[in-house]
Amino acid sequence: MNTRSVPSHWPPRVSYLLVPSYAPSMPSSLVSEIRGTKPSLPTLPCTRVSIRRITANDHPATGQYGLFAARNIPANSHICDYLGEVHCEDRNSDYDLSLLRSQDGVNVGVDASRMGNEGRFVNDYRGVKARPNAIFKEGRTRSGELRISICSGSWKIRKGDEILVSYGKGWWRARVTAPGVDDTS
């Protein structure tokens, strides 16, 4: 890792990645299916975004960090890939996204809790804005590797705006227990 390429406000205990990392437990057949036939292309630090501390008292992530547009981002544009450790284990991580469900039913995820890139700082829009201004999008790179990207929606994102996606209702259901519900049984 080139320390000069680590963005400002990068957490010291999180490894900064320019290419996905594959967990040692990943079956080689799945690695080949995801990686494709060519080597992974490194991504450059994303100049379209900056990582900033959230200071607004009414923001659900006050005191934490978010991903912000460093310049105007056109509609329907690639912002950055979501990099992390590609794995096929069950994990209890707030940074774990589903990448692939294989034909034999194995779920593959990308977990950016211990390693990742700028994409790990994207927050959910709920409690911040009326709707997300970005989406998660699955696709292949020019080298053929399957990745999750963060892309702007059908409108531009203005410089200084927080980049917000929808984590999905399932993500929130897994983390919120209704008042008065006993979930210990």
C-alpha positions in Angstrom: 0.0 0.0 0.0 1.3 3.4 -0.9 0.6 5.6 2.2 0.5 8.7 0.0 -2.6 7.4 -1.7 -4.6 6.9 1.6 -7.3 9.6 1.7 -7.7 12.1 4.5 -9.6 10.9 7.6 -8.8 7.2 6.8 -9.2 5.0 9.9 -5.8 3.7 11.2 -7.0 0.2 11.8 -8.5 -0.3 8.4 -6.3 -1.3 5.4 -6.7 0.8 2.3 -7.3 -1.2 -0.8 -6.8 -0.5 -4.5 -8.0 -3.9 -5.5 -10.4 -6.4 -3.8 -8.9 -8.8 -1.3 -10.0 -12.4 -1.5 -10.5 -14.3 1.8 -8.4 -17.5 2.0 -11.5 -19.5 2.5 -12.9 -18.6 -0.9 -13.2 -21.6 -3.2 -10.9 -21.2 -6.2 -13.8 -21.8 -8.6 -15.7 -18.8 -7.1 -12.6 -16.6 -7.2 -12.2 -17.5 -10.9 -15.9 -16.7 -11.5 -15.7 -13.3 -9.8 -12.2 -12.3 -10.8 -12.5 -13.3 -14.5 -9.5 -14.4 -16.6 -7.4 -11.3 -16.3 -5.6 -9.8 -13.2 -7.5 -7.3 -11.1 -7.0 -3.7 -12.2 -6.1 -1.4 -9.4 -8.4 1.5 -8.8 -7.0 4.9 -8.1 -8.1 6.9 -5.0 -11.4 8.4 -6.0 -10.9 12.1 -6.7 -14.7 12.6 -7.0 -15.2 12.2 -3.3 -13.9 13.2 0.1 -14.3 11.6 3.5 -15.6 14.1 6.0 -16.8 14.0 9.6 -20.5 14.5 10.0 -21.2 17.4 12.3 -25.0 18.1 11.7 -26.8 17.3 15.0 -29.9 16.0 13.2 -27.9 13.5 11.1 -28.2 9.8 12.2 -24.4 9.4 11.9 -23.4 12.6 13.8 -19.7 12.3 14.8 -19.0 9.6 12.3 -17.7 10.0 8.7 -19.5 10.1 5.4 -18.7 10.2 1.7 -19.1 13.6 0.1 -18.9 14.9 -3.5 -15.5 16.7 -4.0 -16.9 18.2 -7.2 -20.1 18.0 -9.2 -20.9 14.5 -10.2 -23.0 14.1 -13.4 -26.2 11.9 -13.4 -25.8 8.2 -14.0 -22.0 8.3 -13.4 -19.6 5.9 -11.7 -18.4 7.4 -8.4 -16.2 4.6 -7.1 -16.1 0.8 -6.6 -17.0 -0.7 -3.2 -13.9 -2.6 -2.3 -13.3 -4.9 0.7 -12.7 -8.5 1.5 -14.5 -10.9 -0.9 -15.8 -13.8 1.2 -18.4 -16.5 1.4 -18.8 -16.8 5.2 -21.7 -15.5 7.3 -20.6 -12.3 8.9 -22.1 -9.8 11.3 -20.8 -6.6 9.7 -22.4 -3.3 8.9 -20.0 -3.0 5.9 -20.9 -6.3 4.2 -22.6 -6.2 0.8 -23.9 -9.1 -1.2 -22.0 -9.5 -4.5 -23.1 -12.8 -5.9 -25.2 -15.9 -5.2 -23.5 -18.8 -7.0 -25.5 -21.4 -8.9 -24.9 -23.9 -6.1 -26.4 -21.4 -3.5 -23.2 -20.0 -2.0 -23.5 -16.3 -1.1 -20.5 -14.1 -1.8 -20.1 -10.8 0.0 -17.8 -7.8 0.1 -16.9 -6.8 3.6 -15.2 -3.4 4.1 -15.1 -3.5 7.9 -11.3 -4.2 8.1 -10.2 -3.3 4.7 -11.7 -1.2 1.9 -11.7 2.1 0.0 -13.7 5.3 0.0 -16.9 3.4 -0.7 -17.1 2.1 2.8 -18.1 5.6 4.0 -21.3 5.8 2.0 -24.3 6.3 4.3 -28.0 5.4 4.0 -30.3 8.3 3.0 -32.9 7.6 5.7 -33.0 10.4 8.3 -30.8 12.6 6.0 -32.7 13.2 2.7 -36.0 12.3 1.2 -34.4 9.9 -1.3 -30.9 8.5 -2.1 -28.8 10.3 -4.7 -26.7 7.3 -5.5 -27.1 3.5 -6.0 -25.2 0.3 -5.6 -24.6 -1.3 -9.0 -23.1 -4.6 -9.8 -21.0 -5.0 -12.9 -17.8 -6.1 -14.5 -14.6 -4.0 -14.9 -12.7 -3.8 -18.2 -10.6 -6.7 -16.9 -13.8 -8.8 -16.3 -13.8 -8.7 -12.5 -17.3 -8.6 -10.9 -17.5 -5.6 -8.5 -20.1 -3.5 -6.7 -19.9 0.2 -7.7 -21.5 3.3 -6.3 -23.1 5.4 -9.1 -25.0 8.6 -9.1 -28.7 8.3 -9.7 -30.7 10.1 -12.5 -29.7 13.5 -11.2 -26.4 15.2 -10.6 -24.8 15.3 -7.2 -23.6 18.8 -6.3 -20.1 19.5 -4.9 -20.3 19.3 -1.1 -23.4 17.0 -1.0 -23.2 13.8 1.0 -23.4 10.7 -1.2 -26.3 8.6 0.1 -27.6 5.2 -1.0 -30.4 2.9 0.2 -29.0 0.1 2.3 -32.4 -1.6 1.9 -35.2 -2.3 4.3 -33.7 -5.8 5.1 -30.5 -4.2 6.3 -32.5 -2.0 8.8 -34.8 -4.9 9.8 -31.7 -6.9 10.8 -30.6 -4.2 13.1 -33.7 -2.8 14.7 -36.0 -4.7 17.1 -39.5 -3.3 17.6 -40.2 -1.9 21.1 -41.7 -4.5 23.4 -40.5 -7.5 21.2 -38.6 -10.1 23.1 -35.9 -11.4 20.7 -34.1 -13.6 23.2 -36.1 -16.7 22.5 
